[in-house]
Amino acid sequence: MPKATWDNLPPGKRARVMDAALAEFARHGFSSGSLNVIAREAGVAKGSLFQYFDDKLDLFATACEECSLRVRDHMAAALERHGAGEADFWALLRVAAMDWVAYFRDHPVDRGVTFASNFEIDPQVRSAVRRVTNRHYTEVLTPLIKLAADRGELRADADHAQLLAYLLLLLPHLALAPFGPELDPALGLYGKDPEQLTAPVHGLVGALERAFGPVNHVPDQQRPERTAR
């Protein structure tokens, strides 16, 4: 957790430090990210960073939290725009998944920090940052799954924890595989443009729909769209 001195910084200075940290960790990850570079780009002394944070891991975890909040805020707005609470869960999930991919295409710094947090080899560092990001995922997804169950959009015997687990695997994959070579040897998502990604992304959501949707549901390809507004 950042020290009280961090919260007491003027907003502009805090933003400069955080922007510099996000950019450096996005480029080089935690292990190779340089505190010297962060301090220089932020216009502060390197020693000042230790007045704001306990250590490098504390700064990295704070940067990952900031990244997670930005992604969460964007997707919360997207879900609202697409009629969360009203739209069919599976239709909502398809359109939101495409928004998700588009966000990481358009925000390379957040994409880089997400790469860094997912592929960090130090288990202590990885655990610290994944705990934060997993909390944001579950706090958004769990109410949507519950609502889908209440409205009969899941099988009566569907295991909600299993569905959440699959989504926790799928979403990081969709965030990174289109932009990282060799992350997806099965579907070949890397380098595809948005139109080319639509079919495989919808297909992955469709596989979950077939596994967890109601037994008598109309297949996705045969039913009218009840998607986002």
VEXFIMI-21911 format. One record per residue (C-alpha): x, y, z; residue in one letter. Coordinates in steps of 0.02 Angstrom, whole numbers, plus 32768, in hexadecimal, padded with zeros to 4 digits. Layout:
VEXFIMI-21911
   east   north     up   residu
      X       Y      Z        A
...
***
This chain:
VEXFIMI-21911
   east   north     up   residu
   8000    8000   8000        M
   8043    80AE   7FD9        P
   8078    811A   806B        K
   8014    81AF   80A8        A
   808F    8222   8050        T
   8050    81DD   7FAA        W
   7F9C    820D   7FCE        D
   7FD6    82B8   8007        N
   8031    82E1   7F65        L
   7FE4    8365   7EF2        P
   7F78    830A   7E70        P
   7FE4    8343   7DDF        G
   8084    8300   7E2C        K
   8030    825C   7E5C        R
   7FF2    824A   7DA9        A
   80A2    8267   7D63        R
   80ED    81E0   7DD2        V
   8063    8165   7DAB        M
   8068    8186   7CEF        D
   8125    816E   7CF0        A
   8115    80CC   7D53        A
   808C    8087   7CE3        L
   80F1    80AF   7C46        A
   8192    8061   7C89        E
   8140    7FC3   7CCB        F
   80DC    7FB3   7C2A        A
   817D    7FB6   7BC6        R
   81EB    7F4B   7C34        H
   8183    7EF3   7CB8        G
   81AA    7EEE   7D70        F
   8254    7E9D   7D73        S
   82A3    7F08   7CEA        S
   8241    7FA7   7D0E        G
   82B4    8031   7D4A        S
   828F    80A0   7DDF        L
   8313    8117   7D9B        N
   82B0    812B   7CFA        V
   820C    813F   7D57        I
   8256    81C7   7DC7        A
   82A5    8221   7D33        R
   8207    821D   7CCA        E
   819E    8257   7D5D        A
   8217    82E3   7D87        G
   8238    82A8   7E39        V
   82D0    8267   7E96        A
   82DD    81A9   7E9E        K
   82E1    81B5   7F5B        G
   8237    8209   7F57        S
   81EA    8169   7F15        L
   8217    8115   7FB9        F
   81C0    81A1   8016        Q
   8120    8171   7FB8        Y
   8131    80B3   7FAF        F
   817F    802C   801C        D
   81E2    7FE3   7F8C        D
   81DE    7FBE   7ED2        K
   815A    7F37   7EE8        L
   80E8    7FB2   7F42        D
   80F9    802B   7EB0        L
   80D9    7FA1   7E31        F
   8040    7F61   7E90        A
   7FFC    8012   7E9A        T
   8017    802A   7DDF        A
   7FBD    7F85   7DBC        C
   7F2E    7FBC   7E2C        E
   7F22    805F   7DCB        E
   7F21    8000   7D27        C
   7E9A    7F89   7D67        S
   7E2E    801B   7D9F        L
   7E3C    806F   7CF4        R
   7E0B    7FCE   7C9B        V
   7D7E    7FAE   7D17        R
   7D38    805F   7D04        D
   7D3A    8050   7C47        H
   7CE5    7FA6   7C46        M
   7C64    7FDA   7CC8        A
   7C33    8069   7C55        A
   7C31    7FF3   7BC0        A
   7BC2    7F75   7C1A        L
   7B4B    8000   7C4B        E
   7B48    803E   7B99        R
   7B22    7F8F   7B5B        H
   7A90    7F7B   7BD2        G
   7AD9    7F16   7C62        A
   7A47    7EDC   7CCD        G
   79D2    7EDB   7C38        E
   7A2D    7E89   7BA6        A
   7A3B    7DCD   7B99        D
   7AD7    7D95   7BF8        F
   7B24    7D39   7B65        W
   7B02    7DC3   7AE8        A
   7B4A    7E40   7B64        L
   7BE4    7DD3   7B7D        L
   7C05    7DCA   7AC1        R
   7BFC    7E84   7AA4        V
   7C5B    7EAB   7B45        A
   7CE5    7E32   7B12        A
   7CFE    7E93   7A71        M
   7D04    7F37   7AD3        D
   7D84    7EE5   7B45        W
   7DF5    7EB7   7AB3        V
   7DE1    7F65   7A69        A
   7E12    7FB6   7B0E        Y
   7EB8    7F5C   7B15        F
   7ED8    7F80   7A5E        R
   7EBE    803A   7A7C        D
   7F19    8048   7B23        H
   7FC9    8002   7B0D        P
   8006    8039   7BB9        V
   7F7B    7FDC   7C12        D
   7F9A    7F49   7B9F        R
   8053    7F4B   7BCC        G
   802F    7F52   7C87        V
   7FB5    7EC2   7C72        T
   803B    7E5E   7C19        F
   80B3    7E86   7CA7        A
   803A    7E52   7D30        S
   8008    7DB0   7CD9        N
   80B5    7D75   7CA9        F
   811F    7DAD   7D3C        E
   818C    7D19   7D6E        I
   81A8    7D4A   7E24        D
   811B    7CF0   7E82        P
   8115    7D71   7F0E        Q
   8101    7E00   7E93        V
   8085    7DA0   7E28        R
   801C    7D73   7EC0        S
   8018    7E27   7EFC        A
   7FD9    7E6F   7E59        V
   7F67    7DE0   7E26        R
   7F0C    7DEE   7ECC        R
   7EDC    7E9F   7E9C        V
   7EA9    7E7C   7DE9        T
   7E48    7DDF   7E17        N
   7DE3    7E44   7E94        R
   7DAE    7EBE   7E0C        H
   7D7F    7E30   7D96        Y
   7D16    7DD6   7E18        T
   7CBF    7E71   7E59        E
   7C82    7E99   7DAA        V
   7C5C    7DE9   7D6C        L
   7C0C    7D99   7E05        T
   7B70    7E09   7E07        P
   7B59    7DEF   7D4B        L
   7B61    7D33   7D60        I
   7AE5    7D38   7DEF        K
   7A6D    7DA4   7D8B        L
   7A7B    7D2E   7CF7        A
   7A51    7C9C   7D6A        A
   79BD    7CF7   7DB6        D
   7978    7D1B   7D08        R
   798B    7C67   7CCC        G
   7A19    7C8D   7C54        E
   7A84    7C05   7CA3        L
   7A5F    7B4D   7CB7        R
   7A09    7B2A   7D5B        A
   7A99    7ABA   7D90        D
   7B22    7B2C   7D4D        A
   7BB6    7B40   7DC1        D
   7BCB    7BFD   7DD2        H
   7C7C    7BED   7E16        A
   7CAF    7B87   7D7E        Q
   7C67    7C09   7D07        L
   7CC4    7C92   7D64        L
   7D64    7C2C   7D5B        A
   7D53    7C19   7C9E        Y
   7D35    7CD4   7C8A        L
   7DCE    7CF8   7CF6        L
   7E33    7C90   7C7A        L
   7DE0    7CD4   7BDE        L
   7DE7    7D8F   7BFE        L
   7EA3    7DA0   7C1A        P
   7EBD    7D33   7B81        H
   7E50    7DA4   7B16        L
   7EA7    7E3D   7B5C        A
   7F54    7E01   7B27        L
   7F50    7D78   7AA3        A
   7F21    7DEC   7A10        P
   7FBC    7E53   7A38        F
   803C    7DD2   7A6F        G
   8084    7D52   79F6        P
   807A    7C9B   7A27        E
   7FFB    7CB7   7AB2        L
   7F71    7C64   7A4E        D
   7FAD    7BD4   79E2        P
   7EFC    7B8F   79CF        A
   7E95    7C1E   7986        L
   7F22    7C8C   7948        G
   7EDE    7D2C   7995        L
   7F82    7D8A   7987        Y
   7F84    7E18   790A        G
   7ECF    7E07   78D4        K
   7E69    7EA4   78B6        D
   7DC5    7EC0   7915        P
   7D58    7E74   788D        E
   7DC3    7DD8   7887        Q
   7DB9    7DC8   7944        L
   7CFC    7DCC   794D        T
   7CDD    7D17   791B        A
   7D5E    7CC6   798F        P
   7D32    7D35   7A23        V
   7C78    7D14   7A0E        H
   7CA2    7C5C   79F6        G
   7CFB    7C55   7A9D        L
   7C67    7CA6   7AF4        V
   7BF4    7C2F   7A96        G
   7C53    7B9B   7ADC        A
   7C2F    7BDA   7B8C        L
   7B7A    7BF8   7B5D        E
   7B68    7B44   7B22        R
   7BB9    7B06   7BC2        A
   7B5D    7B74   7C3F        F
   7AC2    7BB6   7BE5        G
   7A17    7B6A   7C01        P
   79FD    7AC0   7BB1        V
   796F    7AFA   7B41        N
   79BE    7BA0   7B0D        H
   79B9    7BD2   7A56        V
   7A67    7BC9   7A08        P
   7AB9    7C72   79F8        D
   7ABA    7C6F   793A        Q
   79FE    7C50   7933        Q
   79B9    7CCF   79AC        R
   799B    7D88   7996        P
   7A1A    7DFC   79E2        E
   79EF    7E41   7A8F        R
   7A90    7E9F   7AA1        T
   7AC5    7F44   7AD1        A
   7A6E    7FE3   7AB1        R
***
